[in-house]
């Protein structure tokens, strides 16, 4: 019985190490995409760079990268002058992001992307209906990551900063993030 228990513990430990290694050894494309997304939130000229690197990929994009492409396309709407073109570009990006979430509905990173687009899009576009649901998924992910740290710590801090700046956190959620990530 003890031998079987040790084997299970050993296998569980190895599995956790493999998952952590796989997560931390993220592809250079994902790392660059994440960085450009956060830069684009501050510098709109980076939106085009983000869309370009994702369009240049020869292989089909993962759901996560499709989500980034959708978010960047929606963000690109700000670069258009004509309201119809702005709306068309935003809608195109929103649909791409939603398609990625349908493929992987439990992915907190995709939910974070959608939350950021919802928070920063004008209310008349009617794209705020999943804000609370997405916020809950992201908050659970951040709490889990604090305990396990299987993702890039710098990336997690950027998510936390974006969440704090969103203006959508309750006092309790803000305190939780302060406790976990300060």
C-alpha angles and dihedrals in degrees: 000000000000091000092053090048092051090050092052091049091048092048091047091050092049091049091051091050091050092050092048092047092049092049096046092045090062117167118271087240092057091046092050092044092052092048093048091049092057091043090050090057087064102026113039091198088072091064090075091048091052093049091046097054091048093047091050094061113116096202125063112273121248117244089259094054090043086055091053090048090051093048091049091048090052090048089050089067088082089066093064124087102199113077093222091054091046091052093045093051093046092049092048090053093044091053092050091050093047090050090054091050091050088055092049110016096168095054106116092197091060089046089051090053092051091046091053092050091047093048093049100040122094114263093236089069088067095223101131100086097107099041096111094043092049092045090054092052092048093047091050089049093050091049091050093046091051088059098041106023094204092147133065108286092214090054091049091052090052090053090049091050091049091048091051092049093047093081089220099103123106118228089256093052091047090052091048091053091047090052094046102040109030 
